Amino acid sequence: MSLLQELGYTNVRHYPGGLAEWNSLEPSQGADAPSHRAGRGVAARFEKSSRSLRLIDALSDQTVGELFWLWIQIVLLFGAMYWLIDWLPGQTLVSNGAPVRPNGWGFLSALYFSAVTATSVGYGDIVPAGATRLLAIAESVAGLIIFGCVVSKFVSRRQEQVIGEIHRIAFEDRLGRVRTNLHLVRTELVAAAASCEGHDIPPPAATARLESIAMIFVGELHAVHDLLYRPQQTPDEAVLEAILASLASVFREFNELLRCVHAERAERRLPLQSSLEAMSRLAGEICGDCVPRQYAPALRTWMDQIQQAAREIA
């Protein structure tokens, strides 16, 4: 075995004929044949897989009506083939022990048998004989594939409805969280502003609360920005107007707190300054002429107020 390997042969398992086939090949062939055969085998499997995928994609792209019409065409085509085969001796349909005659009633019987076969019912009152059996098997397989596609269409339709309902509920929950969080941010701003009123030097607690509120507010501003620029689902105008009104109110309260704690640009700490820059950038893109969609005039008015409040922060 080692001598054969030194001569350029690879693995005897690559050859269906075992050692006899291995020894019959030249050394160069022994080295290259397995890889060529493996490559051809992989290419053939890939080509078969590609054809199957193309067939599946072609059927999945059809509507239920188109699939039903395809099933009707299969029934008519095979029914005509059964009727034509009735003209051949010994290869026909048999009903009650007698061959189906190639006439008008025979054509109706062939269509009936074709429909029964395509639905895989198989009453047994008409049975195939001879080569007609092969056609019956082919039609049965085709009918099962078509009906399987129709069933999958109904199932996928129901799944799409369920997924759409889940997305709608999740989207409504997201809108509710945004409105709730904006309300909480505004409440915190009012409380922080009340704690520093009447003090010539703002208390450190107010400044610390301002920094934490700013970071939370940036997150909510990102959510509102995404609703306007990357909407997976467009909210109702009434809901969006309430969110924009809350956002404008939060910006006004935030400016009041900035003045209360005397947070001038030169005195701002790095976390606060980074949050304010992010707020200014995001709010600067919320304006009636900036957002990609056209909204009602009232919504555009709230957007412009938000952008004006952002300019005061910067």
Buried (B, 14 or more C-beta within 10 A) or exposed (E): EEEBEEEBBBEBEBBEEEEEBBEEBEEEBBBBBBEEEEEEEEEEEEEEEEEEEEEEEEBEEBEEEEBBEBBEEBBEEBBBBBBEBBEEEEBBBBBEEEBBBBEEEBBEBBBBBBBBBBBEEEEEEBBBBBEBEEBBEBBBEBBEBBBEBBEEBEEEEEEEEEEEEEEEEEBBEBBEEBBEBBEEBBEBBEEBBEBBEEEEEBEEEBBBBBBBBBEBBBEBBEBBBBBBEEBEEEBEEEBBBBBBBBBBBBBBBBBBBBEBBEBEEEEBEEEBBBBBEBBBBBBBBBBBEEBEEEBEEEBBBBBBBBBEBBEEBE
